[in-house]
Amino acid sequence: MGRIALVTGGTRGIGRAVSLALRDAGYTVVANYAGNDEAANSFKDETGIPVYKCDVGDFDTVGAMVAKIKEDLGAVEVLVNNAGITRDKPLHKMDKNDWDAVINTNLSSLFNLSRNVIDDMRAAGFGRIISISSVNGQKGQFGQTNYAASKAGDIGFTKALALETASKGITVNAITPGYIGTEMVRAVPKEVLDAKILPLVPVGRLGEPEEIARCVVFLASDDAGFITGSTISANGGLYMA
């Protein structure tokens, strides 16, 4: 059995690609999901990857999920913080629920998950924590004060935790995707993609979820043991940090 990898939001979009890539690389993968039971069970039946339902924004339910995974399979050795949501609107129209929902899911989840796996990683002298941030956490985006703040926070969290855990054999890194061809992005009308989005991307196309997944597989590997506190920009040249 390969190292145990937990992917949050791991049944759809980028998370699905990450789950499959880690499985194919020999990891024992478990995928977290928030609420779509039908899609999660279909994913489980199709891939053979077990699924665990949990609101990653709630510390106690995350703790229960991590304990169940440990009971079923063993301690989590690779954590991929992928779960994320948007509630887009300009700040003057944003209410507190819009803010809290995005911050809890996109940023507080990193604490909730990492805190519940870090003791086992420290005891083992090995761990990989990889968080999927966003190019908009680096450059900002109109109508996304909540989302940009959460994703910028992911990067700060990554750098600080990397310093704390480097001597324990635990690396902590972030990936900042640009426009990726997920179901959500491909639902944007073609004329909007062609006129408003693709002209901003120097490589002239959307990224593929599998391209982000390959970054995760590398960062999870032993080959990446000297890389920590880093942010990998996978955005086709949209923003060069």
N, C-alpha and C positions, 0 to 999 in steps of 0.2 A: 504494500500500500504506500502510495506517495505521500508527500507532505500534505497536510490538511489545509485547504484554502477556502475561506469564506468570502463570497462576493455579495455585497448588499445590492439590492435592485438587480439581482443577477439573472432574471428570467427574460428580460426584454432589452432591446436596443443595444447600447454599448455593453451593458452588464451581461447580456446573453452571449455576446461575442467573447467577452473575457472568460466567462464560465467554460465555454467550449474550448477555448484556446488553452486554458490551464488544464482542463481534463485531458486534452490531446497531448499535452506536454508531460503527463504522468502524475499530475496532482490528484488527490482525492478532494473533489470540489463539492461544496454545499452552496446553494443559492438561496439568499433571502429575498422575500417579496413582501409587499405591503398589504395588498387587498384583493387582487384579481385572482381568485381561486381557480377559475376555469383556465386562464392562461398559464398559471403556475403548474397545475396538474398536467396540462398538455405538454408543457416544457419537460416536466419530470418523465412522462411516459415516452417522449421522443428521445430524450438524451440519456436517461438513466441517472441523472444528477438529482439527489434529494433536495427538497425545498423546505424552507422553514419560514413561516409567516410571522412577521414582527414589525411593529412601528419603530423604526430606528431612532426616532426622536424621543422615545421614552426610555429612560435609563433602566428601570426595573424590568421591563419586558425584554430589553436587549440582554440583560443579565440572565434571565430565564432561558432565552434562546441559546446563548453561548454555553450555558450549563448543560442544556439538552444535547447540543452538538458534541460536547466533551464526553457526555455519557454514551452517546451513540457511536462516536468514531474516535474521539481523542481530542486533545487540545488543539486549538486553532494556531497554525504556524504562519500562515499567510493571510493577511486581512486586506481586502480590496474595498475601500469605501467608495462605492459608486452611486448609491441611492441619491436621487436629487429630484426636486420639483421646481416649477416656476409659478409665480403669481404676478404677472407683469402688469404694471401700470405706473404712470408718473407719481412721484411722491405725494403731490398735492391731492391725489385721488386714492392713495393707498391707505387701507385701514390697518389696525393693529393685528388683526387676524392674518392678513396677507403677509405682514412682516414676520410674525411669530412662526407661521407654518413653514416658511422658507428657511429661516434661521435654524429652526429645530431640526428639520430634515437634512439640510445641506451642511450645517456646521456643527450643531450640538451632537449630531450623530457620530461625528469623528471622536468626540470625547466618550460618548456612550459605548461605542464599540471598542475603541482602543483601551479604555480603562478596564474593560471586562476581559481583555485577552493579554494585557501587558504583563501581568504577574507570571503567567505560564511561559511567555516568551523569555522573560528575564531568567526564570529558573532553568530553562532549557539552553540558554546562551545562544538562541537563534530566533529571529523573527523578521518578517517583512510586512510593513504597513505601507500601502500604496493608495493614495486618494486621488479621485478623479475630480479635479477642479474645473476651471473653464478659462478660455481666453478672456471672457468678460470680467473675470476677477482680476485680470491684469490691466485691461484697458478701459473698463467701464462700458456701460451700454444704456442708452436712453430707455426709461421705463423699467429699469432693473436695479434700483438702489438696493432692494432686499437681496436679490440674486447675486449681484456683483459683490456686495458686502460679505455674503456667506462664502463665496468662492475665493475672495481675497483672504478671508479668515482661514480657509483650508490651507492656504500656502503658508501663512504665519504659523499655524498649528504644526505643520509639517517641519518647518525649520527648527522650532523650539524643541519638539519631541525628538527630532534627530540628534540634537545635542545631548539630550538626557540619556539616550539609549545606545549611542555609538559604542561605548565601551562594553556593552552587554551582547554584542553580536546581532543587534536589531537595527535594520535600516528603515528609514522613513522618507518616502519620496512622494512627489505629486506629479500628475500629468494634466496639462491644460489643453484639452481639445478645442479646435475651432468648429466650423460648421461640418457636422458629420451626417452622413446619409442614413439617419435612423428613420423609422416610420413617421415620426413627428415632422422632421425636416422635409422629407419627401412629400408630405401632404401639402406643403406650401405650393401655391400655383406656379407652374413652370415659368410664366412670364415674370413673376416676382423673383424667382430664383435667378433667372437669366439677367434681369435688369438691375436688381438691387443687391444680390448676395454674391454671386459668382464673380462679378467685376472687382470685388474687394479682395479676392483670394488670388495671389500671384500664380499659383499652380493651375488655376482655372477650373477647378472641380471641387466637389464635396469630398471630404475624407470618408473612408469606410470604417465601420465599427471594428473590423478585423485589424485595421492599422493601429488603433488604440490598444486593442487586445495584445498585439505583439509587443508593444511597449511594456505592458503589464507583465507579460511572461518574462521578458528580459529582466525587469527590476526585481521580480520574484526569485530569480535564479541565483545560484552561487557565483556566477560570473559577474554579478552586479554588487558583490559584497563591499566594494570600495566606494560605492555611490550612495550617499545619504544626504538628506537636506536639500535635494535637488528638485528643480521643476523642469520637466520635459515639455516643451511647447510643440504640440502636434497640430498645427493649424494651417499648413500649406503656405506659410509666409504672411498670413493675415496680420499678425502682430509679432514683431521681433523684439523680445525682451533681452 
